[in-house]
Amino acid sequence: MPGQEHHAKAGEKDSENELCGSHGGKRYHARSNVARAARGAARERRCYTPRVPSRGLVRSFVILWLVLGISLLVGSARTLLAALAPGEGRNAHLALLGGVEAAAALLFLVPPTLRVGAAGLLLTIVVAWLVHLHLHQFRWDLLVYAAAVLFVMVHGPLTRDQWKRALARP
């Protein structure tokens, strides 16, 4: 009848009406969207095998992480020293920002505290970016730093196996 679904009987196979299972107590056909989604999810579960990143990729990540952490540490230390220098350039707010950024950069460079340090760096970078924006200075470099810190934070510290792979000879 028009408007009614045709359900294949158990064991009956028909390319148009092949019964694939049930969802929420309802039976569905092989060409339905629910059937396609269920097959796709099952295929993803069945076919997913975690890939080991190449040695070059791991080494590139380590270089990015260390260069980024060290450069942010050096830059924040220079900011802190300039803010504390005697003379007209003294600025307590800038010294506080530089000090917090330096502490966050140190935490960022230590694997167990990498994510905490990254959060601190993101906070200080956003504050610095907003201050510069208020002064009508658009700082692209701060956006690049923030993106790189975010990438390292999302990736997280290397596992022991990744460290071995990165330090192994080719």
DOMI-261197 format. One line per field, with one value per residue (C-alpha): x negated, y, z. Coordinates in steps of 0.05 Angstrom, whole numbers, plus 5000, padded with zeros to 4 digits. Layout:
N
c1	c(X,...)
c2	c(Y,...)
c3	c(Z,...)
***
This chain:
170
c1	c(5000,4976,4950,4935,4865,4850,4810,4774,4786,4729,4680,4709,4658,4677,4630,4682,4712,4655,4667,4605,4627,4665,4658,4700,4745,4760,4737,4703,4683,4614,4623,4650,4609,4609,4580,4526,4507,4505,4461,4415,4407,4394,4343,4308,4304,4280,4231,4200,4129,4088,4032,3963,3937,3874,3808,3804,3872,3854,3788,3822,3871,3814,3778,3841,3855,3784,3772,3840,3831,3760,3776,3837,3795,3740,3790,3828,3764,3742,3811,3805,3735,3754,3815,3772,3715,3703,3727,3790,3803,3825,3893,3922,3977,3927,3881,3939,3958,3885,3876,3939,3920,3850,3877,3927,3872,3831,3890,3902,3832,3841,3881,3925,3946,3948,4024,4026,3969,4004,4068,4027,3992,4058,4086,4026,4023,4097,4088,4028,4065,4125,4080,4045,4112,4135,4073,4092,4035,4057,4005,4006,3947,3988,4042,3989,3961,4031,4046,3981,3991,4062,4036,3984,4036,4085,4031,4006,3939,3905,3912,3851,3855,3859,3798,3759,3781,3762,3693,3677,3628,3657)
c2	c(5000,5070,5107,5043,5015,4947,4904,4844,4779,4749,4715,4749,4790,4843,4898,4951,4924,4887,4888,4912,4912,4956,5025,5047,4987,5002,4961,4996,4980,4976,5039,5082,5138,5103,5040,5080,5115,5050,5017,5078,5078,5003,5010,5066,5024,4963,4999,5049,5032,5086,5108,5118,5187,5187,5203,5267,5290,5276,5312,5371,5374,5373,5429,5471,5460,5475,5535,5564,5554,5581,5641,5659,5651,5696,5747,5749,5755,5813,5846,5835,5864,5924,5938,5935,5977,6042,6105,6126,6057,6025,5993,5948,5921,5902,5871,5829,5806,5790,5752,5710,5696,5675,5627,5599,5589,5550,5506,5498,5470,5416,5357,5341,5415,5430,5441,5485,5527,5531,5556,5610,5629,5634,5678,5725,5727,5745,5800,5828,5824,5862,5916,5925,5926,5981,6020,6011,5962,5898,5845,5786,5754,5746,5710,5663,5650,5635,5587,5550,5546,5520,5467,5442,5444,5402,5352,5348,5321,5264,5193,5153,5115,5181,5207,5143,5150,5223,5211,5147,5149,5142)
c3	c(5000,4987,5048,5085,5094,5067,5115,5088,5125,5165,5119,5057,5018,4968,4945,4956,5020,5054,5129,5166,5239,5285,5316,5375,5369,5296,5238,5181,5110,5078,5037,5094,5124,5192,5159,5124,5189,5227,5174,5172,5248,5249,5192,5230,5293,5254,5210,5259,5278,5312,5267,5294,5271,5230,5264,5223,5247,5320,5313,5281,5339,5389,5352,5350,5424,5447,5401,5419,5494,5495,5452,5494,5557,5531,5505,5570,5611,5568,5578,5653,5657,5614,5658,5721,5693,5730,5696,5661,5631,5697,5690,5744,5699,5645,5697,5723,5653,5636,5701,5692,5620,5640,5694,5644,5592,5643,5658,5583,5574,5627,5598,5658,5664,5590,5587,5649,5621,5553,5587,5622,5558,5521,5575,5574,5498,5494,5547,5509,5443,5472,5502,5435,5400,5448,5428,5354,5342,5308,5328,5279,5315,5378,5339,5310,5380,5405,5348,5359,5435,5423,5375,5425,5481,5442,5422,5493,5517,5481,5505,5525,5458,5420,5456,5439,5366,5363,5393,5355,5298,5229)
***
